[in-house]
Amino acid sequence: MRFLSLQSHVAYGYVGNRAATFPLQRLGHEVWAVNTVEFSNHTGYGAWRGRTAPADQVADIVAGIEALGMLSRCDALLTGYVGDAALGDVVLETARKVRAANAKAVWCCDPVLGDVDTGIYVKPGIDTFFRERAIPLADLVTPNHFELEHLTGGKVATMADALAAARSLLKGPKLALITSLRRADAPADQVEMVAVSHDAAWRIATPLIGFEIAPNGTGDAVAALFSAHWIESGDAPSALGKAASSIYAVLEATAAMGERELQLVAAQERMISPSRRFTAEKL
């Protein structure tokens, strides 16, 4: 498959396009990466250099791909971190162009806003963009726990809360993937991912790995892995099991190596052929 991926870029570390591109390539897919920001490192370090890409620059790069006639060959649009509200219009216009060129193309929208340990870390207006403009037009939405609560305006403490919140996002998308769920009515030593459609849901739980500082970019990698498997097979529980098994293998290797950044390169063989397989449970 061919992915057009509009996300952030960092020179050091693995978030955004840096977390999504290599896993997709290792699965055998082409990735056309368009960067919405160019940073030295992700913002979790507290200090970074670089800048948000101007909206006209991002639009121009997409227009260049369009001019080659390649959008008709694009199977999936993957969007994530939007550094500035002005880029929102570019994301929507890109989605329009891709679908006009290939009606079968799938849009995976990762509504990057923040996380439970950091709070919100995007500029004002980005949350409104995702909630009101982007998500209703997407095919797949992949929030983490924090983003699910922020987008829906309610506390997610139980599985029932999670399913209701996820389904409230399905006013356009066919499927929502909660990329990390930590609920009060589940064991504290595990983390869950949950795929939710209008009439079904599947859960998968993996052991919680005790990082001193949890690696950033996990959700970006999961969104890419899950999207690829789901689009290829059309089978949500199978895609969930494969994505969870792969990211767990990477996280396990990252912890064993004592690294803060996801060890996608070092653990690439384990990512593609994880030794431990997790299976999704239908709820």
C-alpha positions in Angstrom: 0.0 0.0 0.0 0.9 3.7 -0.3 0.5 6.0 2.6 0.6 9.8 2.5 1.5 10.8 6.0 1.2 14.4 7.3 2.8 14.5 10.7 5.6 16.0 12.7 9.3 15.4 12.2 12.1 15.3 14.7 15.8 14.9 13.9 16.4 13.1 17.2 14.0 10.5 18.5 10.9 8.8 17.2 7.5 10.6 17.1 5.2 11.6 14.3 6.5 10.6 10.9 9.7 9.3 12.5 7.6 6.8 14.5 5.2 5.9 11.7 7.3 5.7 8.5 9.8 3.0 9.4 7.3 0.6 10.8 5.1 1.0 7.7 8.2 0.5 5.5 9.1 -2.7 7.4 5.7 -4.0 6.7 6.4 -3.4 3.0 4.4 -0.2 2.4 5.5 3.0 0.7 5.3 6.2 2.7 5.2 9.7 1.4 6.1 11.7 4.5 5.1 15.4 4.6 6.3 17.1 7.7 4.1 19.5 9.6 6.9 20.6 11.9 10.7 20.3 11.8 12.0 20.0 15.4 15.4 18.9 16.8 13.5 16.6 19.3 10.0 16.1 20.6 8.6 18.6 23.1 8.6 16.1 26.0 12.2 17.1 26.7 11.1 20.5 27.7 13.4 22.3 25.2 13.7 22.0 21.5 14.7 23.9 18.4 13.1 24.2 15.0 9.8 25.5 13.7 6.3 24.7 12.5 6.1 24.3 8.8 4.2 27.2 7.1 0.8 26.1 5.8 1.6 27.1 2.3 4.8 25.0 2.3 2.9 21.9 3.4 0.2 22.6 0.8 2.9 23.1 -1.9 4.5 19.7 -1.2 1.2 17.9 -1.4 0.5 19.8 -4.7 3.8 18.6 -6.0 2.8 15.0 -5.3 -0.6 15.7 -6.9 1.1 17.1 -10.0 3.0 13.8 -10.5 -0.4 12.1 -10.7 0.4 10.1 -7.6 -2.7 10.8 -5.4 -4.7 8.3 -7.5 -2.3 5.7 -6.2 -2.6 6.7 -2.6 -4.3 4.0 -0.5 -4.3 5.8 2.8 -3.9 9.2 4.4 -2.4 9.3 7.8 -2.5 12.5 9.7 -1.2 13.4 13.2 0.4 16.3 14.9 -0.8 19.7 13.6 1.6 22.4 14.8 -0.6 25.4 13.9 -4.4 25.9 13.3 -3.6 27.2 9.8 -2.4 23.7 8.9 -5.8 22.4 9.6 -7.2 23.7 6.3 -4.3 22.0 4.5 -5.0 18.7 6.1 -8.7 18.9 5.1 -7.8 20.0 1.6 -5.3 17.1 1.3 -8.0 14.7 2.4 -10.4 16.1 -0.2 -7.7 15.8 -2.9 -6.8 12.2 -2.0 -10.5 11.1 -2.0 -11.2 12.9 -5.3 -8.3 11.0 -6.8 -9.1 7.6 -5.2 -12.5 7.2 -3.6 -11.3 4.0 -1.8 -8.5 5.8 0.1 -8.8 5.6 3.9 -8.1 8.5 6.2 -6.7 7.6 9.6 -6.8 10.7 11.8 -4.7 10.6 14.9 -5.9 13.5 17.0 -2.6 14.4 18.7 -3.4 16.7 21.6 -1.5 15.5 24.7 -1.3 12.6 27.2 -2.2 11.8 30.7 1.3 12.6 32.0 1.8 15.8 30.1 -1.7 17.3 29.7 -2.4 19.2 26.5 0.7 20.2 24.5 -0.8 21.7 21.3 -1.6 25.3 20.5 -5.1 26.7 21.2 -7.7 25.8 18.5 -6.1 22.4 17.5 -8.5 20.5 19.7 -11.5 22.3 18.2 -10.1 21.5 14.7 -9.9 17.8 15.4 -13.3 17.6 17.2 -15.4 19.7 14.8 -13.7 19.5 11.4 -11.3 16.6 11.0 -12.7 13.6 12.9 -16.2 13.8 11.4 -14.6 13.3 7.9 -12.1 10.6 8.8 -12.5 6.8 8.4 -10.5 5.8 11.5 -9.7 7.9 14.6 -7.0 6.9 17.1 -7.1 8.9 20.3 -5.2 7.9 23.5 -7.0 8.0 26.9 -6.3 11.7 27.5 -7.4 12.7 24.0 -10.6 10.6 24.2 -11.6 12.5 27.4 -10.6 15.8 26.0 -12.4 15.4 22.7 -15.6 14.1 24.3 -15.7 16.3 27.4 -16.2 13.5 29.9 -14.2 11.3 32.4 -13.4 7.8 31.1 -13.0 5.7 34.3 -14.7 2.4 33.2 -14.9 0.3 30.1 -18.5 1.4 29.6 -17.3 5.0 29.7 -14.6 4.2 27.1 -17.0 2.5 24.7 -19.6 5.3 25.0 -17.0 8.0 24.5 -15.4 6.2 21.5 -18.8 5.7 19.9 -19.6 9.4 20.3 -16.8 10.0 17.8 -18.2 7.7 15.2 -20.3 10.3 13.5 -18.1 9.9 10.4 -15.4 7.3 11.2 -16.2 3.6 10.9 -13.9 2.7 13.7 -12.2 4.3 16.8 -9.0 2.8 18.3 -8.2 3.9 21.8 -4.4 3.5 21.7 -3.9 3.4 25.5 -6.6 3.0 28.1 -6.0 3.1 31.9 -9.3 2.6 33.6 -10.2 2.4 37.3 -11.9 -1.0 36.9 -8.9 -2.8 35.4 -5.6 -4.2 36.9 -3.1 -1.5 37.4 -0.3 -3.5 36.0 -1.6 -3.6 32.4 -2.5 -1.2 29.6 -5.3 -1.7 27.2 -6.1 -0.9 23.6 -9.7 -1.0 22.5 -11.1 -1.0 18.9 -14.7 0.3 18.8 -17.2 0.2 15.9 -20.9 1.1 16.0 -22.0 -2.4 16.9 -18.9 -4.2 18.2 -15.8 -3.7 20.3 -12.6 -5.6 21.0 -10.1 -5.3 23.8 -6.5 -6.3 24.2 -4.3 -6.0 27.3 -0.6 -6.0 27.6 1.7 -5.8 30.6 2.6 -2.3 31.8 6.3 -1.8 31.4 7.8 0.3 34.2 9.6 3.1 32.5 11.1 5.9 34.5 10.1 8.1 31.6 7.7 6.5 29.2 8.8 6.8 25.5 7.0 9.3 23.4 5.7 8.3 19.9 4.1 5.0 21.0 0.6 6.2 19.9 2.0 7.4 16.5 3.6 4.0 15.9 0.4 2.1 17.0 -1.8 4.3 14.7 0.4 3.5 11.7 0.7 -0.2 12.5 -3.0 -0.7 13.2 -4.0 1.3 10.1 -1.9 -0.8 7.8 -3.2 -4.1 9.2 -6.8 -2.9 9.3 -6.8 -1.5 5.8 -5.1 -4.6 4.4 -7.4 -7.1 6.1 -10.5 -5.3 7.0 -10.4 -7.3 10.3 -10.3 -5.0 13.4 -9.5 -7.7 16.0 -6.7 -9.2 13.9 -5.2 -5.7 13.3 -5.5 -5.0 17.0 -3.6 -8.1 17.9 -0.8 -7.5 15.4 -0.4 -3.9 16.4 -0.4 -4.6 20.1 2.1 -7.5 19.8 4.5 -5.3 17.7 4.5 -2.3 19.9 4.9 -4.4 23.0 8.0 -6.0 21.5 9.4 -2.6 20.8 8.7 -1.3 24.2 10.1 -4.4 25.9 13.3 -3.9 23.9 13.4 -0.2 24.7 13.2 -0.9 28.4 15.8 -3.7 28.3 18.2 -1.3 26.5 17.6 1.5 29.1 16.6 3.9 26.3 14.2 6.8 26.5 13.4 6.8 22.7 11.5 4.0 21.0 14.0 1.5 19.7 12.2 0.9 16.4 15.4 0.2 14.5 17.1 -2.0 17.0 13.9 -4.0 17.6 12.7 -4.1 14.0 12.8 -7.8 13.7 10.9 -8.3 16.9 8.4 -5.6 15.7 7.7 -7.5 12.5 7.8 -11.0 14.1 7.1 -10.6 17.8 7.8 -13.6 20.0 4.9 -12.8 22.2 1.5 -12.6 20.5 -1.6 -11.0 22.1 -5.1 -11.8 20.9 -8.0 -9.4 21.0 -11.1 -10.3 23.1 -14.5 -9.3 21.8 -16.5 -7.3 24.4 
